[in-house]
């Protein structure tokens, strides 16, 4: 794992928690971190999930209980 990954994961979780986010919004993380899979890892690790929308791009990104717990334990908070 890249040394920056835990800090970026915390930043990503804080960003998700800050305001309603869509799949389209989250795509910016994919493009801004091409060598770090922060967004994809957060999904596969069960830290965030999507709630249904009219389309995938409109699906709402939310923290899971695990994501909220990790964010709460963060030294960044």
Secondary structure as UniProt FT lines:
FT   TURN            3..4
FT   HELIX           5..18
FT   STRAND          21..22
FT   HELIX           23..32
FT   TURN            34..35
FT   HELIX           38..44
FT   TURN            45..46
FT   STRAND          48..51
FT   HELIX           56..58
FT   STRAND          60..63
FT   HELIX           65..73
FT   TURN            75..76
//
